[in-house]
Amino acid sequence: MGLRILLLAASSLFAQDLTSATIAADRSLWPKSVVVSVPIEAPIIIAGKASGSMKLPAGREYPLTSVCAESVSIDVGGSQATVAVGETDLLVKAAAVKEASEIQKAKIQAAAAAATPTPVPRTVSASPTPEAKPKVQNVLGAKLSNLVAVDGKKLGPFNPDSLAGKKYIAVYYSASWCGPCRNFTPDLVKWYKRHASKSDLFELVFVSADRSEAQMQEYMLEDKMPWPALEFSSIKMGHPIVGKGGPGIPSLVVFDAGGNPVAESYANGEYVGPRKVLANFEKMLTAK
């Protein structure tokens, strides 16, 4: 027991620069399991049906299934349970994952540096400067054919030309597995429909943090999202807009026509949430 405490204390030094929000946004930091420091109620399943529950003692380790800014989901005998981050060793284990990843990355970089010859300088002929696109389109990257929207019972292509001339583009970072996101999304849908008369001024684009395209599609259909979304394959390829939402979700960022953020859920590094951004955005749309 004494050795375990010493190891946890040492690992916690590497966790000082990590928060649950940064871990939630970066799946590479998720450990396979966490130790829960409090007792939890677990359902008793008989023949596929719940038949009462039993209290499991503190200190048990459970498979980790998802991470939100304030809580984690764990697998308890085939059932899902939600536990506060502070009641687990998530930060310590994520720090260990990060440390191991950085060590491996350093080894790969060292090997590549030793094996890669210094390139010989060569003259490159100048190419004509491409014509600049409207800055409001540049917010979503060079290729604007990578947007989708709900089309009946599936997702279909969305015409990016409709973004031209918009004064604002709001980008919503969310995921179906995130509880706070699922609470906020219905309110955002209502807000969007309520401000349909201002649609000539703005558009909202969804950037999903779901684990699969099927989950993203199901989320958009279930919550009846009326706005377009960045297609899942572009998200996985690291589209530039993906990294502009901050370390955690739900997050809302409003960009002006020049591609500059004018309202965002992470203000000077502090998380203020999407509702405050929405309130500020409403003032912008109604300003004379």
C-alpha positions as CSV (number, residue, x, y, z in Angstrom):
1,M,0.0,0.0,0.0
2,G,2.9,2.4,0.9
3,L,4.6,1.8,-2.5
4,R,1.3,2.4,-4.4
5,I,0.9,5.8,-2.6
6,L,4.4,6.8,-3.5
7,L,3.9,5.8,-7.1
8,L,0.7,7.8,-7.3
9,A,2.4,10.8,-5.8
10,A,5.2,10.7,-8.3
11,S,2.8,10.3,-11.2
12,S,0.8,13.2,-10.0
13,L,3.7,15.5,-10.7
14,F,3.1,14.9,-14.4
15,A,-0.6,15.6,-14.1
16,Q,-0.2,19.2,-13.0
17,D,-0.6,20.5,-16.5
18,L,-3.6,18.3,-17.3
19,T,-7.2,19.0,-16.6
20,S,-10.3,16.8,-17.1
21,A,-11.3,19.1,-20.0
22,T,-8.0,18.6,-21.8
23,I,-8.2,14.8,-21.3
24,A,-11.9,14.8,-22.5
25,A,-10.8,16.5,-25.8
26,D,-7.8,14.2,-26.5
27,R,-8.7,10.5,-26.6
28,S,-5.0,9.6,-26.8
29,L,-4.8,10.5,-23.1
30,W,-7.6,8.2,-22.0
31,P,-6.4,5.3,-19.9
32,K,-8.0,1.9,-20.4
33,S,-9.4,1.9,-16.8
34,V,-9.7,4.0,-13.7
35,V,-9.8,3.3,-9.9
36,V,-13.0,4.7,-8.2
37,S,-12.4,6.0,-4.7
38,V,-16.0,5.8,-3.6
39,P,-18.6,3.0,-3.3
40,I,-20.9,2.7,-6.3
41,E,-24.3,1.0,-6.9
42,A,-24.2,-1.6,-9.6
43,P,-27.2,-3.3,-11.1
44,I,-27.7,-7.1,-10.9
45,I,-28.4,-8.5,-14.3
46,I,-30.3,-11.8,-14.5
47,A,-31.3,-13.2,-17.9
48,G,-30.6,-9.8,-19.5
49,K,-32.8,-7.9,-17.1
50,A,-32.0,-5.7,-14.1
51,S,-32.9,-7.4,-10.8
52,G,-32.0,-5.2,-8.0
53,S,-28.5,-3.7,-7.3
54,M,-25.5,-4.2,-5.1
55,K,-23.0,-1.7,-3.6
56,L,-19.4,-2.2,-4.8
57,P,-16.7,-1.1,-2.4
58,A,-14.4,1.9,-3.0
59,G,-11.0,1.2,-4.5
60,R,-12.1,-1.0,-7.4
61,E,-10.8,-0.6,-11.0
62,Y,-13.3,-0.3,-13.9
63,P,-12.9,-0.1,-17.7
64,L,-13.2,3.5,-18.9
65,T,-15.7,4.2,-21.7
66,S,-15.8,8.0,-22.0
67,V,-14.6,11.3,-20.4
68,C,-16.4,14.6,-20.1
69,A,-15.2,17.8,-18.5
70,E,-16.5,16.9,-15.0
71,S,-17.3,13.2,-15.1
72,V,-16.3,9.9,-16.5
73,S,-18.3,6.9,-17.7
74,I,-17.2,3.4,-16.6
75,D,-18.3,-0.2,-17.4
76,V,-19.7,-1.9,-14.4
77,G,-20.4,-5.5,-15.4
78,G,-21.8,-4.5,-18.8
79,S,-23.7,-1.5,-17.4
80,Q,-22.7,2.1,-17.6
81,A,-22.1,4.3,-14.5
82,T,-21.1,7.9,-14.3
83,V,-18.6,9.1,-11.6
84,A,-17.2,12.5,-10.9
85,V,-13.6,12.9,-12.1
86,G,-12.4,13.8,-8.6
87,E,-13.6,10.4,-7.4
88,T,-11.2,8.6,-9.7
89,D,-7.5,8.5,-10.5
90,L,-8.1,9.7,-14.1
91,L,-5.6,12.6,-13.9
92,V,-2.8,10.4,-12.6
93,K,-3.3,7.7,-15.2
94,A,-3.7,10.2,-18.0
95,A,-0.4,11.8,-17.0
96,A,1.3,8.4,-17.2
97,V,-0.2,7.8,-20.6
98,K,1.0,11.3,-21.7
99,E,4.5,10.6,-20.3
100,A,4.8,7.3,-22.1
101,S,3.6,8.9,-25.4
102,E,6.1,11.7,-25.2
103,I,8.9,9.2,-24.5
104,Q,7.9,7.1,-27.5
105,K,7.6,10.3,-29.7
106,A,11.1,11.4,-28.7
107,K,12.5,8.0,-29.6
108,I,10.8,8.1,-33.0
109,Q,12.0,11.7,-33.7
110,A,15.6,10.7,-32.7
111,A,15.5,7.7,-35.0
112,A,14.1,9.8,-37.9
113,A,16.8,12.5,-37.4
114,A,19.5,9.9,-37.5
115,A,18.2,8.2,-40.6
116,T,17.2,11.3,-42.6
117,P,19.9,12.9,-44.8
118,T,20.2,16.6,-45.0
119,P,18.3,17.7,-48.2
120,V,20.3,19.5,-50.9
121,P,19.0,23.1,-51.4
122,R,17.4,23.5,-54.8
123,T,15.8,26.4,-56.7
124,V,12.1,26.4,-56.8
125,S,10.4,28.4,-59.5
126,A,7.9,30.9,-58.3
127,S,4.3,30.0,-58.9
128,P,1.5,32.5,-59.2
129,T,-0.2,33.5,-56.0
130,P,-3.7,31.9,-55.9
131,E,-6.6,34.2,-55.6
132,A,-7.7,34.7,-52.0
133,K,-11.1,33.4,-51.0
134,P,-13.5,35.4,-48.8
135,K,-12.2,35.2,-45.3
136,V,-15.4,33.9,-43.9
137,Q,-14.9,30.8,-46.0
138,N,-11.3,30.5,-45.0
139,V,-12.4,29.9,-41.4
140,L,-13.5,26.4,-42.6
141,G,-10.4,25.8,-44.6
142,A,-9.4,25.8,-48.2
143,K,-11.9,23.0,-49.3
144,L,-15.5,24.0,-48.6
145,S,-17.0,20.9,-50.2
146,N,-16.6,19.0,-47.0
147,L,-19.9,20.0,-45.3
148,V,-22.9,17.8,-44.7
149,A,-26.4,18.3,-43.3
150,V,-29.4,16.3,-42.3
151,D,-31.3,15.0,-45.4
152,G,-34.3,13.0,-44.4
153,K,-33.0,10.0,-42.4
154,K,-29.3,10.4,-43.4
155,L,-26.6,13.0,-43.9
156,G,-26.2,14.5,-47.4
157,P,-23.9,17.1,-49.0
158,F,-24.3,20.8,-48.0
159,N,-23.7,23.6,-50.5
160,P,-20.8,25.7,-49.0
161,D,-21.7,28.6,-51.3
162,S,-24.3,29.6,-48.8
163,L,-21.6,30.7,-46.4
164,A,-20.4,33.4,-48.7
165,G,-21.2,36.9,-47.4
166,K,-22.1,35.7,-43.9
167,K,-21.1,38.3,-41.3
168,Y,-20.6,35.5,-38.7
169,I,-20.0,31.8,-38.5
170,A,-20.6,30.1,-35.2
171,V,-18.8,26.7,-34.7
172,Y,-20.3,24.2,-32.2
173,Y,-18.0,21.6,-30.8
174,S,-20.0,18.7,-29.2
175,A,-20.5,14.9,-29.1
176,S,-23.3,12.5,-28.4
177,W,-21.5,10.8,-25.5
178,C,-21.1,14.1,-23.6
179,G,-23.8,14.7,-21.0
180,P,-23.5,18.5,-20.8
181,C,-23.6,18.6,-24.6
182,R,-26.8,16.7,-24.8
183,N,-28.3,19.1,-22.3
184,F,-27.3,22.2,-24.3
185,T,-28.0,21.0,-27.9
186,P,-31.8,21.2,-27.7
187,D,-31.6,24.7,-26.4
188,L,-29.2,25.6,-29.3
189,V,-31.6,24.2,-31.8
190,K,-34.5,26.3,-30.4
191,W,-32.2,29.4,-30.4
192,Y,-31.2,28.7,-34.0
193,K,-34.8,28.4,-35.2
194,R,-35.9,31.4,-33.2
195,H,-33.3,33.5,-35.1
196,A,-34.0,32.2,-38.6
197,S,-34.9,35.8,-39.6
198,K,-31.2,36.6,-39.1
199,S,-29.9,33.8,-41.3
200,D,-28.5,36.2,-43.8
201,L,-26.0,37.3,-41.1
202,F,-24.8,34.0,-39.8
203,E,-24.5,30.3,-40.1
204,L,-23.7,27.6,-37.5
205,V,-21.4,24.7,-38.2
206,F,-21.2,21.5,-36.1
207,V,-17.8,19.9,-35.4
208,S,-18.3,16.5,-33.8
209,A,-16.1,14.8,-31.3
210,D,-17.9,11.5,-31.7
211,R,-16.0,8.2,-32.1
212,S,-17.6,7.2,-35.4
213,E,-19.5,8.7,-38.4
214,A,-22.5,6.6,-37.4
215,Q,-22.6,8.2,-33.9
216,M,-22.3,11.7,-35.4
217,Q,-25.2,11.0,-37.8
218,E,-27.4,9.5,-35.1
219,Y,-26.7,12.6,-32.9
220,M,-27.6,15.0,-35.6
221,L,-30.8,13.1,-36.5
222,E,-31.9,12.6,-32.9
223,D,-31.5,16.2,-31.9
224,K,-32.8,17.5,-35.3
225,M,-29.8,19.7,-35.9
226,P,-30.9,22.2,-38.6
227,W,-27.3,23.4,-39.4
228,P,-24.5,21.9,-41.5
229,A,-21.6,20.0,-40.1
230,L,-18.0,19.3,-41.0
231,E,-17.9,15.8,-42.5
232,F,-16.5,13.1,-40.2
233,S,-13.6,12.2,-42.5
234,S,-12.3,15.8,-42.5
235,I,-12.4,15.8,-38.7
236,K,-10.4,12.6,-38.5
237,M,-7.9,14.1,-41.0
238,G,-7.3,17.0,-38.6
239,H,-9.2,19.9,-40.4
240,P,-7.8,23.2,-39.2
241,I,-11.2,24.2,-37.6
242,V,-11.1,21.2,-35.3
243,G,-8.4,22.7,-33.0
244,K,-10.1,26.1,-32.5
245,G,-12.7,25.0,-30.0
246,G,-10.5,24.7,-26.9
247,P,-9.6,21.7,-24.8
248,G,-13.1,20.5,-23.8
249,I,-16.7,20.3,-24.9
250,P,-19.4,21.6,-25.2
251,S,-17.7,24.6,-26.8
252,L,-19.1,27.4,-29.0
253,V,-16.9,29.8,-31.0
254,V,-18.2,32.7,-33.1
255,F,-16.0,34.0,-35.9
256,D,-16.4,37.2,-37.8
257,A,-16.1,37.7,-41.5
258,G,-12.3,38.1,-41.2
259,G,-12.0,34.7,-39.5
260,N,-11.3,36.2,-36.0
261,P,-13.0,34.7,-32.9
262,V,-15.3,37.4,-31.4
263,A,-16.9,35.2,-28.7
264,E,-15.7,31.8,-27.4
265,S,-16.3,29.3,-24.6
266,Y,-12.6,29.5,-23.5
267,A,-12.0,33.2,-22.6
268,N,-8.3,33.8,-21.8
269,G,-8.0,30.1,-20.9
270,E,-11.0,30.1,-18.6
271,Y,-14.0,28.0,-19.5
272,V,-17.2,30.1,-19.6
273,G,-19.3,27.6,-21.5
274,P,-21.5,27.9,-24.6
275,R,-24.5,29.6,-23.0
276,K,-22.6,32.8,-22.3
277,V,-21.2,32.8,-25.8
278,L,-24.8,32.4,-27.2
279,A,-26.0,35.4,-25.1
280,N,-23.2,37.6,-26.4
281,F,-23.8,36.4,-30.0
282,E,-27.5,37.3,-29.7
283,K,-26.5,40.9,-28.8
284,M,-24.2,41.1,-31.9
285,L,-27.1,40.0,-34.1
286,T,-29.5,42.5,-32.7
287,A,-27.1,45.4,-32.6
288,K,-27.9,48.3,-34.9
